[in-house]
């Protein structure tokens, strides 16, 4: 489950670079972290759209060509390059050619593109070194999951990390894919009772394989509490190799508070005693765990290790480093702002159509400004966060509360669900520099998600305008302690401690 040592025994990384989507945790960042001896992670969210937009922007260089040449089905590569090369777009100021939104129907071309895109991202991250690489996916995004996992496995991915739900079915799917078996999973639908027949999501990996089997990557579940960690271990369809325990001060999507939702004066959800993590329970589960959320200072690494953690997962510090996929001018704006401690992060309970709280950083000119977002026409053409629902006639439909209101209502959606929703799919694609250009020439605007401790970046910067992934690792490394297990102070304690 790790990088080789001189003795041939593999040791666990003390640092996991967070899998930030869309495309913030790109192959460049993951490669840099992996080369430095830690776990570099690519984001698998929207990976097929990211891949084809990169193709339309940049074409194919020698490094990418080498990876494409190694893909086991050359016809897939040929077809994709023919559809999404720069000349087919017509120019950098014209709209990107789009990928059709995914549905439960088994469309071979859609699955092929997912496999290829995921394969390329992981293969590029693994190129030129012997370190370990992971891929991060959201449990909430169902339809692309299995082809994306398979493409990553074709490229030799070492870890799979998943949260935004309880991914109890994924370990067993990894076992099936490693054996080259057909995978069928049920599509979870809004309004469908358990007894009702739901369509299966079917993926057949055999056309990509010869006689060989694939390496089964280690699986790390991202959870928000010891309760969910226990449920994951008890209900999992296969082996869980570790846990990432993420506090609600982390960027991106957060777990909602347990119990009734209440908010403070700014609208942030309030977390209470029931949301605290009992680390003695985690230690008793018998698998390694990493602490995530607010790991921006060396002393927080030390605190995590004292609780018995194998290490930490870090997002925010890596999000703004030189190698991350965050669009460069936007990254520069944030780095200037943190030096005056002027980045304000709010946990919105309404922005994400998933229903999960979502961190939004106040950056001028982005969709965090209500008046800016109010000028955006409601468009849903990526659809990663759409929900499947059962229509009155028994067929399956898809809807999103961020799509045009009248369309959402015609699909049976509730008007109150549309209030203050943000199209995160298009906004986050723009944050990575791949915003779509609309009919009047305007480009989709970004939204920045970041952890509560973003302003602490100033300590790492020390007056610099830029920093690298290795600077993050060296900065946090000073917090490491000699002991690999819980300190005597915490060993056996049942005290609950915030992550």
VOGU-3710 file (C-alpha; in Angstrom, 3 decimals, decimal comma):
1> xxxxxxxxxx> 0,000/0,000/0,000  2,818/2,454/-0,600  6,215/3,260/-1,983  9,006/0,650/-1,903  11,816/0,956/0,605  15,337/-0,461/0,408  14,218/-3,564/2,283  11,433/-4,244/-0,188  8,781/-3,500/2,460  6,403/-0,722/1,539
11> xxxxxxxxxx> 5,660/2,011/4,071  2,634/4,255/4,333  2,864/7,892/3,218  2,451/10,406/6,033  0,953/12,934/3,622  -1,879/12,577/1,135  -2,388/15,422/-1,311  -6,133/16,014/-1,487  -8,010/15,095/-4,658  -9,471/18,486/-5,501
21> xxxxxxxxxx> -11,804/18,771/-8,448  -12,464/19,809/-11,036  -8,847/19,381/-12,279  -7,236/21,379/-9,454  -5,521/18,146/-8,447  -4,217/17,504/-11,941  -1,501/15,110/-13,058  1,180/17,787/-12,754  0,472/18,319/-9,066  0,067/14,615/-8,313
31> xxxxxxxxxx> 3,337/13,820/-10,057  5,222/16,464/-8,065  3,900/15,145/-4,748  4,511/11,520/-5,702  8,085/12,229/-6,803  8,643/13,775/-3,365  7,741/10,449/-1,741  4,146/11,145/-0,685  0,748/10,192/-2,127  -0,096/12,379/-5,112
41> xxxxxxxxxx> -3,775/12,264/-6,075  -5,553/13,233/-9,291  -9,190/14,243/-9,370  -11,449/12,005/-11,451  -14,437/14,377/-11,354  -15,414/15,485/-14,851  -12,234/13,886/-16,169  -13,551/13,267/-19,690  -14,537/16,919/-20,171  -11,203/18,076/-18,757
51> xxxxxxxxxx> -9,366/15,765/-21,151  -11,164/16,864/-24,301  -10,917/20,561/-23,415  -7,185/20,188/-22,895  -6,989/18,535/-26,303  -8,872/21,418/-27,889  -6,629/23,969/-26,165  -3,223/22,345/-26,519  -3,364/19,401/-28,903  -1,024/16,452/-28,330
61> xxxxxxxxxx> 2,579/16,936/-27,235  5,278/14,248/-27,122  4,580/13,278/-23,506  0,869/12,830/-24,100  1,510/10,989/-27,345  3,660/8,435/-25,531  0,804/7,744/-23,110  -1,773/7,518/-25,906  0,458/5,094/-27,803  0,407/2,741/-24,801
71> xxxxxxxxxx> -3,385/2,689/-24,495  -4,636/-0,844/-25,262  -7,367/0,167/-27,767  -5,853/2,440/-30,448  -9,200/2,836/-32,200  -10,575/4,665/-29,155  -7,658/7,088/-29,250  -8,134/7,686/-32,968  -11,845/8,381/-32,583  -11,384/10,800/-29,668
81> xxxxxxxxxx> -8,578/12,747/-31,342  -10,648/13,066/-34,506  -13,571/14,596/-32,572  -11,683/16,853/-30,194  -8,554/18,147/-31,904  -7,988/21,941/-31,923  -8,900/22,347/-35,599  -12,394/20,921/-34,992  -12,988/23,619/-32,374  -12,016/26,345/-34,808
91> xxxxxxxxxx> -10,051/28,637/-32,496  -9,427/29,500/-28,826  -12,175/32,143/-28,744  -14,866/29,734/-29,905  -16,888/27,349/-27,716  -15,440/23,964/-26,815  -16,972/20,959/-28,502  -18,929/19,235/-25,756  -19,247/15,720/-24,434  -22,851/14,469/-24,183
101> xxxxxxxxxx> -24,143/14,287/-20,623  -23,967/10,796/-19,131  -27,091/8,691/-18,612  -27,757/5,158/-17,389  -27,898/3,900/-20,943  -24,846/1,878/-21,910  -23,317/4,164/-24,525  -20,012/2,616/-25,531  -18,422/5,822/-26,803  -19,114/7,587/-23,499
111> xxxxxxxxxx> -17,541/4,793/-21,486  -14,566/4,569/-23,847  -13,860/8,272/-23,404  -14,036/7,962/-19,613  -11,620/5,041/-19,627  -9,171/6,871/-21,893  -9,327/10,165/-19,995  -8,781/8,527/-16,613  -6,000/6,347/-18,010  -4,186/9,378/-19,410
121> xxxxxxxxxx> -4,449/11,399/-16,187  -3,054/8,618/-14,021  -0,397/7,542/-16,543  0,926/11,106/-16,804  0,950/11,416/-12,999  2,947/8,180/-12,707  5,428/8,913/-15,494  9,118/9,252/-14,691  9,224/8,113/-11,065  8,505/5,153/-8,787
131> xxxxxxxxxx> 6,139/6,848/-6,338  2,495/6,115/-5,654  -0,507/7,854/-7,209  -4,177/7,868/-6,262  -7,426/8,988/-7,839  -10,286/10,724/-6,037  -13,962/10,399/-6,998  -17,264/11,578/-5,513  -19,711/8,858/-4,483  -22,549/11,250/-5,342
141> xxxxxxxxxx> -21,534/11,237/-9,040  -22,644/7,721/-9,983  -22,660/7,123/-13,724  -18,992/7,761/-14,658  -17,548/5,966/-11,622  -16,807/2,443/-12,858  -15,294/3,356/-16,274  -13,214/6,050/-14,557  -11,944/3,567/-11,968  -11,102/1,062/-14,679
151> xxxxxxxxxx> -9,135/3,569/-16,748  -7,126/4,484/-13,658  -6,457/0,800/-12,955  -5,283/0,259/-16,539  -2,681/2,939/-15,835  -1,609/1,243/-12,588  -3,226/3,558/-10,021  -2,132/2,686/-6,475  -4,992/4,156/-4,422  -8,660/5,021/-4,854
161> xxxxxxxxxx> -10,148/7,631/-2,500  -13,874/8,353/-2,332  -16,179/10,443/-0,165  -19,338/12,587/-0,557  -21,409/9,615/0,506  -20,636/6,198/1,977  -18,979/4,216/-0,840  -19,536/0,735/0,618  -19,920/-0,792/-2,859  -16,606/0,430/-4,277
171> xxxxxxxxxx> -14,136/-2,044/-2,681  -16,027/-4,959/-4,223  -16,110/-3,213/-7,602  -12,329/-2,813/-7,459  -12,068/-6,560/-6,852  -14,270/-7,277/-9,872  -12,372/-4,929/-12,162  -9,055/-6,405/-11,066  -10,370/-9,812/-12,150  -11,628/-8,392/-15,450
181> xxxxxxxxxx> -15,287/-9,071/-14,650  -18,386/-7,278/-15,910  -19,650/-4,819/-13,279  -23,314/-3,979/-12,777  -24,458/-1,466/-10,169  -27,886/-0,068/-9,388  -28,597/3,559/-10,235  -29,792/5,289/-7,084  -32,854/7,353/-7,993  -34,859/10,032/-6,222
191> xxxxxxxxxx> -38,371/8,787/-5,575  -37,716/5,118/-6,300  -38,620/2,654/-3,542  -36,192/-0,183/-2,837  -38,639/-2,760/-4,170  -38,930/-0,961/-7,517  -36,752/-2,140/-10,364  -33,975/0,332/-11,144  -31,768/0,228/-14,241  -28,277/-1,141/-13,845
201> xxxxxxxxxx> -25,135/0,715/-14,772  -23,199/-1,884/-16,736  -19,526/-1,831/-17,663  -17,621/-4,598/-19,457  -13,827/-4,264/-19,128  -12,947/-7,306/-21,210  -12,535/-5,518/-24,528  -9,606/-3,585/-23,039  -7,856/-6,632/-21,568  -5,869/-9,562/-22,851
211> xxxxxxxxxx> -5,109/-12,500/-20,561  -3,687/-10,431/-17,744  -5,461/-9,293/-14,614  -5,045/-5,838/-13,118  -3,528/-4,722/-9,836  -6,238/-3,956/-7,313  -5,538/-0,491/-5,855  -5,876/0,128/-2,140  -9,107/1,800/-1,126  -9,315/4,749/1,276
221> xxxxxxxxxx> -12,792/5,891/2,329  -13,231/9,584/3,145  -15,544/9,937/6,140  -16,562/12,728/8,496  -16,987/10,815/11,747  -16,087/7,684/13,671  -19,732/6,591/13,251  -19,478/6,646/9,447  -16,040/5,039/9,636  -17,509/2,134/11,591
231> xxxxxxxxxx> -20,396/1,802/9,141  -17,968/1,768/6,224  -15,876/-0,991/7,763  -18,917/-3,091/8,683  -20,883/-2,774/5,440  -18,136/-2,649/2,818  -18,330/-5,073/-0,100  -14,558/-5,642/0,015  -11,405/-4,653/1,812  -11,063/-1,082/3,086
241> xxxxxxxxxx> -7,351/-0,325/3,377  -7,623/2,932/5,283  -9,721/5,963/6,184  -9,429/9,709/5,681  -11,302/11,533/8,442  -12,269/14,969/7,182  -13,353/17,835/9,430  -15,955/20,397/8,264  -13,317/23,140/8,019  -12,002/21,474/4,834
251> xxxxxxxxxx> -12,684/23,027/1,426  -15,150/21,722/-1,141  -18,152/19,683/-0,010  -18,558/19,044/3,711  -20,702/16,518/5,520  -23,842/18,133/6,954  -24,149/18,378/10,735  -25,726/15,369/12,389  -29,271/16,120/13,486  -31,311/19,187/12,598
261> xxxxxxxxxx> -29,528/21,826/10,536  -28,977/25,175/12,239  -26,920/28,099/11,001  -25,069/31,056/12,470  -25,591/34,742/11,657  -23,698/34,383/8,348  -25,574/31,269/7,278  -22,782/28,799/8,084  -24,000/25,435/9,426  -23,334/24,898/13,110
271> xxxxxxxxxx> -21,539/21,689/14,108  -21,939/20,369/17,639  -20,889/17,588/19,975  -22,444/14,885/17,806  -20,102/15,912/14,984  -16,932/15,485/17,040  -14,665/12,559/16,229  -13,834/9,907/18,812  -10,340/8,881/17,789  -10,228/5,961/20,196
281> xxxxxxxxxx> -12,962/4,355/18,070  -10,963/5,009/14,925  -7,849/3,452/16,405  -9,838/0,356/17,370  -10,980/-0,192/13,767  -7,535/-1,570/12,998  -6,810/0,263/9,744  -4,573/3,290/9,080  -6,261/6,671/9,098  -5,308/10,153/7,996
291> xxxxxxxxxx> -6,699/13,395/9,420  -7,954/16,039/6,976  -9,311/19,564/7,216  -7,366/22,577/8,404  -3,933/20,981/7,961  -2,174/24,228/7,124  0,451/24,343/9,904  3,147/21,895/11,095  1,666/21,685/14,585  -1,545/20,247/13,119
301> xxxxxxxxxx> 0,467/17,399/11,648  1,940/16,790/15,110  -1,526/16,839/16,684  -2,844/14,321/14,140  0,049/11,936/14,744  -0,474/12,195/18,517  -4,066/11,021/17,975  -2,762/7,851/16,347  -3,086/8,940/12,724  -0,743/7,589/10,081
311> xxxxxxxxxx> -0,610/11,128/8,731  -2,659/13,886/7,171  -4,476/14,784/3,979  -3,805/18,310/2,725  -5,870/20,260/0,221  -5,815/24,024/0,570  -2,022/24,443/0,693  -1,658/22,405/-2,499  -4,565/24,153/-4,258  -2,563/27,359/-4,671
321> xxxxxxxxxx> 0,904/25,929/-5,343  2,663/26,358/-8,678  1,761/22,883/-9,959  -1,972/22,901/-9,191  -4,561/23,197/-11,937  -6,145/26,365/-10,562  -6,251/29,003/-13,323  -3,094/31,097/-12,937  -4,560/34,606/-12,656  -7,168/33,410/-10,169
331> xxxxxxxxxx> -4,458/31,684/-8,157  -2,449/34,902/-8,118  -5,446/36,885/-6,861  -5,917/34,519/-3,932  -2,212/34,567/-3,028  -2,239/38,371/-2,963  -5,397/38,399/-0,847  -4,138/35,951/1,782  -1,162/38,170/2,543  -3,584/40,748/3,909
341> xxxxxxxxxx> -5,769/38,006/5,436  -8,689/39,220/3,337  -10,050/35,901/2,015  -13,390/35,205/3,637  -14,700/31,638/3,375  -18,372/30,854/3,887  -19,970/27,435/4,141  -23,022/27,689/1,915  -25,912/25,366/2,661  -27,572/26,116/-0,681
351> xxxxxxxxxx> -24,909/26,487/-3,386  -24,467/22,797/-4,191  -27,277/20,829/-5,766  -26,049/17,780/-3,823  -27,546/19,214/-0,644  -24,162/19,045/1,079  -22,650/22,205/2,585  -20,077/23,711/0,215  -17,227/26,108/0,987  -17,137/29,306/-1,091
361> xxxxxxxxxx> -14,264/31,811/-0,915  -15,013/35,502/-1,457  -12,898/36,403/-4,485  -13,796/39,474/-6,536  -15,168/38,779/-10,011  -16,153/35,197/-9,261  -19,557/33,602/-8,772  -19,211/33,971/-5,009  -20,680/37,451/-5,579  -24,463/37,227/-5,679
371> xxxxxxxxxx> -24,882/39,988/-8,249  -22,321/38,363/-10,553  -24,058/35,011/-10,341  -27,421/36,685/-10,837  -26,320/37,834/-14,293  -25,503/34,277/-15,411  -28,092/32,509/-17,552  -29,075/29,170/-16,034  -27,509/26,493/-18,221  -27,022/22,810/-17,396
381> xxxxxxxxxx> -24,872/21,152/-20,058  -22,320/19,186/-18,021  -24,714/17,511/-15,606  -22,346/15,789/-13,194  -24,481/16,691/-10,181  -27,839/15,887/-11,748  -30,005/13,436/-9,836  -31,820/10,549/-11,454  -35,514/10,341/-10,646  -38,419/8,063/-11,440
391> xxxxxxxxxx> -41,004/9,655/-13,702  -44,733/9,051/-13,346  -44,644/6,703/-16,336  -41,925/4,574/-14,726  -39,075/5,797/-16,915  -35,897/7,479/-15,672  -35,263/11,200/-15,942  -32,523/13,564/-14,800  -32,810/16,966/-13,165  -30,719/19,525/-11,333
401> xxxxxxxxxx> -31,955/22,443/-9,198  -29,282/24,615/-10,840  -30,793/24,152/-14,316  -33,369/26,629/-15,704  -36,110/26,878/-13,101  -39,023/26,256/-15,450  -37,399/23,072/-16,759  -36,679/21,818/-13,240  -40,288/22,442/-12,213  -41,615/20,595/-15,276
411> xxxxxxxxxx> -39,569/17,601/-14,146  -41,314/17,610/-10,787  -38,700/19,547/-8,869  -39,621/21,890/-6,023  -39,247/25,646/-6,459  -37,583/26,084/-3,065  -34,788/23,742/-4,150  -33,716/26,208/-6,854  -33,086/29,161/-4,533  -29,431/30,265/-4,371
421> xxxxxxxxxx> -28,230/27,200/-6,254  -24,973/27,515/-8,191  -23,953/25,602/-11,317  -20,854/24,096/-9,724  -20,072/21,937/-12,754  -19,509/24,873/-15,112  -18,087/27,144/-12,409  -15,470/24,661/-11,200  -14,523/23,811/-14,782  -13,840/27,537/-15,249
431> xxxxxxxxxx> -11,799/27,624/-12,033  -9,397/25,179/-13,667  -9,211/27,332/-16,820  -11,660/25,330/-18,939  -14,723/27,579/-18,794  -17,097/27,249/-21,712  -17,533/30,207/-24,088  -21,190/31,048/-24,595  -23,103/32,347/-27,591  -22,318/36,035/-27,033
441> xxxxxxxxxx> -18,632/35,392/-26,470  -18,779/35,513/-22,686  -16,838/32,849/-20,801  -18,227/30,962/-17,815  -16,947/32,502/-14,586  -15,203/30,534/-11,824  -16,004/29,871/-8,207  -13,283/29,253/-5,628  -13,721/26,672/-2,901  -11,191/26,659/-0,105
451> xxxxxxxxxx> -10,759/25,614/3,504  -11,534/27,809/6,493  -7,821/28,315/7,180  -6,942/29,728/3,747  -5,419/32,921/5,135  -2,778/30,840/6,936  -1,170/30,421/3,512  0,621/33,684/4,278  2,903/31,864/6,725  3,970/29,395/4,043
461> xxxxxxxxxx> 4,422/32,167/1,459  6,671/34,283/3,693  6,305/37,202/1,294  6,840/35,139/-1,879  4,482/35,439/-4,833  4,584/31,716/-5,610  5,538/28,381/-4,082  5,801/24,733/-5,119  4,328/21,426/-3,965  7,661/20,449/-2,418
471> xxxxxxxxxx> 7,564/23,638/-0,326  4,285/22,445/1,186  5,776/19,071/2,067  8,921/20,548/3,597  6,901/23,111/5,554  4,577/20,511/7,078  7,288/17,905/7,608  8,585/19,797/10,630  5,441/18,733/12,453  6,246/15,029/12,223
481> xxxxxxxxxx> 6,801/13,165/15,480  9,006/10,125/16,016  6,217/7,835/17,200  4,128/6,093/14,523  1,330/5,265/16,959  -0,818/7,159/19,444  1,046/9,007/22,177  0,775/7,810/25,755  -1,426/10,803/26,439  -4,080/9,664/23,963
491> xxxxxxxxx> -3,638/5,882/23,819  -6,790/4,188/25,039  -8,550/7,487/25,649  -12,223/7,723/24,801  -12,158/11,512/24,670  -13,763/13,110/21,642  -11,568/15,589/19,793  -12,364/17,820/16,827  -10,482/16,835/13,669
//
